[in-house]
């Protein structure tokens, strides 16, 4: 078969470059004597015009290109350079017992599939014993033996059968223990991953609590005007990282989340423009509060927000654009008469409401 695979691959390579001879019936992968030249074949290779359709040639060449790739991948070891293209005498000796087809294993799996559906409670060892008894023609061999020898063999097999069942049960326990160990390892890995993500989110959340989440381009200009250059870089970085790691804002241009390029840090102007662009992208998306089952609408409501340090009265202002789980809230202690609030905070208030840490205060 190796020569056949090689010949077929050479045809695919040839036809993928120029398929006109194949379409005309002048090029074949194997000897032309193997082709049944009936009326259907004659109709297929009969030229419909003096010029071959360019689209047909192109499609045929694409098909042959793909088939060549499949053959190279599937028969890698049977093609030139593979382990079995020119097998040594040692390989031939080792593979003498290898069957040249897969009819027997396909039949075995077909019968096993029937057993699994017909008697699903049967053990694996029972199904295997039945298959081996049937395919090894054990019954015919036993019938050909003298009665004394047959009884002796059956007695020995019964003893070995109990031993095999004990080994089978031990093996099942080993498999179960291994699976349980793998599940525990996966669970530990998942917990470590979640812990790392939580630590990252906590880090960026703490930074954003200090500077506040900027949600308007004007906020960027006004707040940066009051900061030193060192603080400006920290503040801009915290805005970018919070939107990337915590809010997980989707962006088309991945460069908006970069802090440097080719080992050189971005300038403050570049970082500022990136933050403004992120704010604008978020503003272009829907920012209305969506109703949630068993949780009332929160925007505009007077609330009491509970922390470990105590309870803080405030008012929910709006939903953060693009991120419906995050709410903007201002606390009474940050409000001043006839002026804008000193600070606006951002929290996942729905989660706090579920946990009992947020209470809506009725207004008279």
C-alpha positions in Angstrom: 0.0 0.0 0.0 2.9 2.4 0.6 3.6 2.7 -3.2 -0.1 3.3 -3.8 -0.2 6.1 -1.2 3.0 7.6 -2.7 1.5 7.4 -6.2 -1.8 9.0 -5.1 0.1 11.8 -3.3 2.1 12.5 -6.4 -1.1 12.8 -8.4 -2.7 15.2 -5.8 0.4 17.4 -6.0 0.4 17.4 -9.8 -3.3 18.1 -10.1 -3.2 20.8 -7.5 -0.9 22.8 -9.8 -2.8 22.1 -13.0 -6.1 20.1 -13.1 -6.8 20.6 -16.8 -5.5 17.1 -17.8 -7.6 15.5 -15.0 -10.8 17.3 -16.2 -10.1 16.2 -19.8 -9.6 12.6 -18.6 -5.9 12.5 -19.6 -4.4 12.2 -16.1 -5.2 9.6 -13.5 -3.7 8.6 -10.1 -3.4 5.0 -11.1 -3.1 2.8 -14.2 -5.8 3.7 -16.8 -6.7 0.0 -17.0 -8.4 0.3 -13.6 -10.9 2.9 -15.0 -14.3 1.7 -16.1 -14.8 3.7 -19.3 -18.6 3.5 -19.6 -21.0 6.1 -21.0 -21.0 8.0 -17.7 -17.2 8.4 -17.7 -17.3 9.4 -21.3 -19.9 12.1 -20.6 -17.8 13.4 -17.7 -14.6 13.8 -19.7 -16.3 15.0 -22.9 -15.2 18.7 -23.5 -18.2 21.0 -23.5 -16.2 23.7 -25.4 -12.7 24.4 -26.7 -11.8 26.2 -23.5 -11.9 24.6 -20.0 -13.9 26.5 -17.4 -11.3 28.4 -15.2 -13.6 28.1 -12.2 -13.8 24.4 -12.5 -10.0 24.1 -12.7 -9.6 26.4 -9.7 -12.1 24.4 -7.6 -10.6 21.1 -8.6 -7.1 22.3 -7.7 -8.3 23.5 -4.3 -9.9 20.1 -3.7 -6.7 18.3 -4.6 -4.6 20.6 -2.4 -6.8 19.8 0.5 -6.8 16.0 -0.2 -3.0 16.0 -0.5 -2.8 17.6 3.0 -5.1 15.1 4.5 -3.1 12.2 2.9 0.2 13.6 4.2 -1.2 13.9 7.7 -3.0 10.5 7.8 -0.3 8.4 6.1 2.8 10.2 7.4 4.6 7.0 8.4 3.7 5.2 5.1 5.1 8.0 2.9 8.8 8.8 2.1 10.6 9.7 5.3 8.2 7.7 7.5 9.0 4.7 9.7 7.1 2.2 7.5 7.8 3.4 4.0 10.7 1.1 3.5 10.3 -1.3 6.5 13.3 -3.3 7.7 13.3 -7.1 8.1 13.0 -6.5 11.9 9.8 -4.5 11.5 8.4 -7.1 9.0 9.0 -9.8 11.6 7.4 -7.9 14.4 4.3 -7.1 12.3 3.7 -10.6 10.8 0.7 -11.1 13.1 -0.9 -7.7 12.4 -4.1 -8.1 10.4 -4.4 -6.2 7.2 -7.9 -4.9 7.9 -10.1 -3.7 10.8 -13.1 -6.0 10.3 -12.4 -8.0 13.5 -12.0 -5.0 15.9 -15.0 -3.3 14.3 -17.1 -6.4 14.9 -15.9 -6.7 18.5 -16.8 -3.1 19.2 -20.2 -3.6 17.5 -21.1 -6.5 19.7 -19.8 -4.7 22.8 -22.0 -1.7 22.0 -25.0 -4.0 21.7 -24.2 -5.6 25.1 -23.9 -2.1 26.8 -27.4 -1.2 25.5 -29.0 -4.7 25.9 -27.7 -5.3 29.4 -26.3 -2.1 30.8 -25.8 -3.5 34.3 -23.3 -6.2 33.2 -19.7 -5.6 34.3 -16.9 -4.9 31.9 -15.1 -8.1 32.8 -18.3 -10.2 32.0 -18.6 -8.6 28.5 -14.9 -9.1 27.9 -15.1 -12.8 28.9 -18.0 -13.4 26.6 -16.3 -11.8 23.6 -13.0 -13.7 24.2 -15.0 -17.0 24.6 -16.8 -16.4 21.3 -13.9 -15.1 19.2 -11.3 -17.5 20.4 -13.6 -20.5 19.6 -13.1 -21.7 23.1 -16.1 -24.0 23.0 -14.9 -25.9 19.9 -11.6 -26.5 21.5 -13.1 -27.8 24.8 -15.4 -30.1 22.9 -12.4 -31.6 21.1 -10.6 -32.5 24.5 -11.1 -35.7 26.5 -13.5 -35.4 29.4 -10.9 -35.7 32.1 -8.7 -33.0 30.6 -11.7 -30.7 29.9 -12.8 -31.0 33.5 -9.3 -30.3 34.8 -9.1 -27.1 32.6 -12.5 -25.9 33.7 -11.6 -26.3 37.4 -8.3 -24.4 36.9 -10.2 -21.7 35.0 -12.7 -21.3 37.8 -9.9 -20.8 40.3 -8.2 -18.3 38.1 -11.5 -16.6 37.5 -11.9 -15.7 41.1 -8.3 -14.3 41.1 -9.1 -12.3 38.0 -12.2 -10.9 39.6 -10.2 -9.8 42.7 -7.6 -8.1 40.5 -10.4 -6.5 38.5 -11.9 -5.0 41.6 -8.6 -3.7 42.8 -8.0 -2.1 39.4 -11.4 -0.4 39.6 -10.5 1.0 43.0 -7.2 2.3 41.7 -8.9 3.9 38.7 -11.5 5.5 41.1 -8.8 6.7 43.4 -6.8 8.2 40.5 -9.9 10.0 39.1 -10.7 11.4 42.6 -7.1 12.6 42.9 -7.3 14.2 39.4 -10.6 15.9 40.4 -9.1 17.2 43.6 -6.1 18.5 41.7 -8.4 20.3 39.2 -10.4 21.7 42.1 -7.2 23.0 43.8 -6.0 24.5 40.6 -9.3 26.2 40.0 -9.4 27.6 43.6 -5.8 28.9 43.1 -6.8 30.5 39.8 -9.9 32.1 41.4 -7.8 33.3 44.3 -5.3 34.9 42.0 -8.0 36.6 40.0 -9.6 37.8 43.3 -6.3 39.2 44.4 -5.8 41.0 41.1 -9.3 42.5 41.2 -8.9 43.5 44.9 -5.6 45.3 44.0 -7.1 47.2 41.1 -10.3 47.9 43.1 -8.4 49.4 45.9 -6.5 51.7 43.5 -9.7 52.8 41.8 -11.3 53.5 45.2 -8.6 56.1 45.8 -8.9 57.9 42.5 -12.5 57.1 41.7 -13.8 55.6 38.4 -13.7 58.3 35.7 -16.7 58.1 33.5 -16.5 61.4 31.6 -13.7 62.9 29.5 -14.0 66.1 31.6 -13.3 64.0 34.8 -9.9 63.0 33.3 -8.8 66.6 32.6 -10.1 68.0 35.9 -8.6 65.3 38.2 -5.2 65.1 36.4 -4.9 68.9 36.7 -4.6 68.5 40.5 -2.0 65.6 40.5 1.7 65.5 40.1 3.3 63.7 37.2 4.0 60.6 39.3 0.4 60.5 40.6 -0.9 61.1 37.1 0.8 57.9 35.8 -0.5 55.9 38.8 -4.1 57.3 38.3 -4.1 56.6 34.6 -2.8 53.1 35.0 -5.4 52.3 37.7 -8.2 53.5 35.4 -6.9 51.3 32.5 -6.2 48.2 34.7 -9.6 48.4 36.4 -11.5 48.5 33.1 -9.4 45.7 31.8 -9.2 43.3 34.8 -12.3 44.1 36.8 -14.9 45.5 34.4 -13.5 43.5 31.6 -14.4 46.1 29.1 -14.3 44.8 25.5 -12.1 46.8 23.1 -11.3 46.6 19.4 -7.9 48.1 19.7 -5.9 46.0 22.2 -3.3 48.8 22.4 -5.7 50.7 24.6 -4.8 48.4 27.5 -1.0 48.6 26.9 1.3 50.7 29.2 4.3 50.5 26.9 5.5 49.6 23.5 8.8 47.9 22.5 10.1 48.4 26.0 9.4 52.1 26.1 6.7 53.4 28.5 3.8 55.4 27.1 3.8 59.1 27.7 1.2 60.7 30.0 -0.5 62.2 27.0 -0.8 58.7 25.4 -2.2 57.1 28.5 -4.6 60.0 29.0 -5.9 59.6 25.4 -6.3 55.9 25.9 -8.4 56.4 29.1 -10.6 59.0 27.3 -11.1 56.6 24.4 -12.1 53.8 26.8 -14.6 56.2 28.4 -16.0 57.1 25.0 -16.3 53.5 23.9 -18.2 52.7 27.1 -20.5 55.7 26.7 -21.5 54.5 23.2 -23.0 51.3 24.7 -26.3 50.9 26.5 -26.2 52.0 30.1 -29.8 51.5 31.3 -30.5 49.5 34.4 -31.9 46.1 33.6 -34.5 44.5 35.9 -33.4 41.5 37.8 -35.7 38.9 39.4 -36.2 39.5 43.2 -34.1 42.6 43.1 -35.8 46.1 42.8 -34.4 48.8 40.5 -31.7 50.7 42.4 -31.0 53.8 40.4 -32.2 57.0 42.1 -33.0 55.2 45.4 -31.9 56.3 48.8 -29.9 53.4 50.4 -27.9 52.4 53.5 -24.7 50.5 52.5 -23.2 48.2 55.1 -19.4 47.7 55.4 -17.3 46.1 58.1 -16.6 49.6 59.4 -20.3 50.5 59.7 -23.3 51.7 57.8 -23.2 54.5 55.2 -26.3 56.3 53.9 -26.2 57.4 50.3 -28.0 57.6 46.9 -27.5 55.4 43.8 -26.8 57.7 40.9 -26.6 55.5 37.8 -25.3 52.3 36.2 -21.8 52.3 34.8 -21.9 52.4 31.0 -21.5 48.9 29.5 -21.3 47.3 32.9 -24.8 46.8 34.2 -23.6 45.0 37.4 -21.7 48.1 38.5 -23.5 51.1 40.0 -22.3 54.7 40.8 -23.2 55.7 44.3 -22.6 58.9 46.4 -22.7 58.9 50.2 -24.2 61.7 52.3 -20.9 62.4 53.9 -19.4 63.4 50.5 -22.3 65.8 49.6 -21.9 69.5 50.1 -24.6 72.2 49.7 -24.7 73.9 46.3 -21.7 71.9 44.9 -20.9 68.6 43.3 -20.1 65.6 45.5 -16.5 65.2 46.7 -16.4 61.5 45.5 -18.5 59.0 43.6 -17.9 55.3 44.2 -18.6 52.3 42.1 -19.8 48.9 43.5 -21.7 45.8 42.5 -24.8 46.8 44.5 -27.0 43.9 43.3 -24.6 41.4 44.9 -24.6 43.5 48.1 -28.4 43.6 48.1 -28.5 39.8 47.8 -26.1 39.4 50.7 -28.1 41.8 52.8 -25.5 44.6 52.8 -27.7 47.1 51.0 -31.0 48.4 52.3 -33.4 50.7 50.4 -34.7 53.6 52.5 -38.3 54.7 51.8 -38.5 58.4 51.0 -41.4 60.4 52.4 
